[in-house]
Amino acid sequence: MAYNKRDLFLTERERKLLDGPAIRVLKAFPEVGDIVFDQKRHFPNVRSALKCVAHRWDAVGSVLGLESDDLKVIERQNHNNVDACLNQMIAKWFAQSKSIDPPTLRKVVGAIATTAGGRNPAHAEEVAEKYADGLNDVPVANMVDSTLLSAECAREVVAALGKEGVESQWEPIGIFLGLNFKRLNAMEGVSEMVVMWLSRSYDTKHFGNPSWQKLVSAVGSKAGAGDIA
């Protein structure tokens, strides 16, 4: 069966980068083109979908439209840490997406499947099938892997805390995460606390690097909201 790229209403960039395996997956799940990710609510969905191809985060990012210079900056800032690079790449993709070129499930599925990207059409098909009927918000308590967080994830972290209703407890949560009490006392709110935590302005040797797992532990601790985690 012949697969015509024109039938999928692909962008010029997608027509150049998506090969046979990617087109076959997109043909099988045409509805993925209508599903748009929201940065505040669906960052974990995108991260979960791309985790299987995290080792090719830069190739996937290139297919998604990130510039080579941006990818090099991400690699340099995260010292080649694959998980942190993946997180920052996704955040950058969301940041540069405009209403005329929204961050859709089709773009993610295509980037996973195509040879120029993730080179994993089987996983791309699984992702398409999983989300073909729509997206569900992922609560912060479900983000329990050890994926490291970068500074560009601040909005997602603040949004997650807000969704769990614990943003007013940012000071005790910050203490649990390892931030200095005096510096916390000089802050004005949760956003400032999150930015400091993600910038690693604390003793990482004893408290570890920022991750969703650390955040969930803090939220679920006696310092935060005990019924969350």
ChimeraX attribute file (.defattr): number of C-alpha atoms within 10 A of each C-alpha:
attribute: neighborCount
match mode: 1-to-1
recipient: residues
	/A:1	4
	/A:2	6
	/A:3	12
	/A:4	12
	/A:5	19
	/A:6	9
	/A:7	9
	/A:8	15
	/A:9	11
	/A:10	15
	/A:11	11
	/A:12	8
	/A:13	11
	/A:14	18
	/A:15	14
	/A:16	11
	/A:17	17
	/A:18	23
	/A:19	16
	/A:20	16
	/A:21	17
	/A:22	25
	/A:23	22
	/A:24	19
	/A:25	23
	/A:26	25
	/A:27	15
	/A:28	12
	/A:29	16
	/A:30	14
	/A:31	17
	/A:32	23
	/A:33	19
	/A:34	13
	/A:35	17
	/A:36	16
	/A:37	19
	/A:38	16
	/A:39	20
	/A:40	16
	/A:41	17
	/A:42	17
	/A:43	20
	/A:44	21
	/A:45	20
	/A:46	21
	/A:47	18
	/A:48	14
	/A:49	21
	/A:50	25
	/A:51	16
	/A:52	15
	/A:53	22
	/A:54	21
	/A:55	16
	/A:56	18
	/A:57	27
	/A:58	25
	/A:59	22
	/A:60	29
	/A:61	24
	/A:62	19
	/A:63	25
	/A:64	23
	/A:65	16
	/A:66	19
	/A:67	12
	/A:68	13
	/A:69	9
	/A:70	15
	/A:71	20
	/A:72	13
	/A:73	12
	/A:74	22
	/A:75	20
	/A:76	12
	/A:77	15
	/A:78	17
	/A:79	11
	/A:80	12
	/A:81	15
	/A:82	18
	/A:83	21
	/A:84	23
	/A:85	27
	/A:86	29
	/A:87	27
	/A:88	23
	/A:89	26
	/A:90	23
	/A:91	22
	/A:92	19
	/A:93	19
	/A:94	17
	/A:95	12
	/A:96	13
	/A:97	16
	/A:98	10
	/A:99	7
	/A:100	6
	/A:101	9
	/A:102	17
	/A:103	23
	/A:104	17
	/A:105	25
	/A:106	25
	/A:107	21
	/A:108	25
	/A:109	29
	/A:110	32
	/A:111	31
	/A:112	34
	/A:113	28
	/A:114	24
	/A:115	20
	/A:116	17
	/A:117	24
	/A:118	27
	/A:119	20
	/A:120	19
	/A:121	22
	/A:122	13
	/A:123	19
	/A:124	28
	/A:125	20
	/A:126	14
	/A:127	21
	/A:128	23
	/A:129	16
	/A:130	12
	/A:131	16
	/A:132	18
	/A:133	11
	/A:134	14
	/A:135	16
	/A:136	10
	/A:137	12
	/A:138	14
	/A:139	14
	/A:140	22
	/A:141	17
	/A:142	13
	/A:143	20
	/A:144	15
	/A:145	11
	/A:146	13
	/A:147	21
	/A:148	23
	/A:149	26
	/A:150	26
	/A:151	20
	/A:152	18
	/A:153	21
	/A:154	21
	/A:155	15
	/A:156	18
	/A:157	24
	/A:158	20
	/A:159	17
	/A:160	21
	/A:161	21
	/A:162	14
	/A:163	13
	/A:164	14
	/A:165	12
	/A:166	17
	/A:167	19
	/A:168	13
	/A:169	16
	/A:170	23
	/A:171	21
	/A:172	20
	/A:173	27
	/A:174	23
	/A:175	16
	/A:176	20
	/A:177	23
	/A:178	20
	/A:179	23
	/A:180	14
	/A:181	12
	/A:182	8
	/A:183	10
	/A:184	19
	/A:185	10
	/A:186	9
	/A:187	13
	/A:188	10
	/A:189	15
	/A:190	21
	/A:191	17
	/A:192	15
	/A:193	22
	/A:194	23
	/A:195	19
	/A:196	18
	/A:197	22
	/A:198	20
	/A:199	16
	/A:200	17
	/A:201	12
	/A:202	17
	/A:203	13
	/A:204	14
	/A:205	7
	/A:206	8
	/A:207	14
	/A:208	14
	/A:209	21
	/A:210	22
	/A:211	21
	/A:212	20
	/A:213	19
	/A:214	22
	/A:215	23
	/A:216	22
	/A:217	22
	/A:218	24
	/A:219	29
	/A:220	17
	/A:221	17
	/A:222	13
	/A:223	17
	/A:224	23
	/A:225	19
	/A:226	12
	/A:227	9
	/A:228	18
	/A:229	16
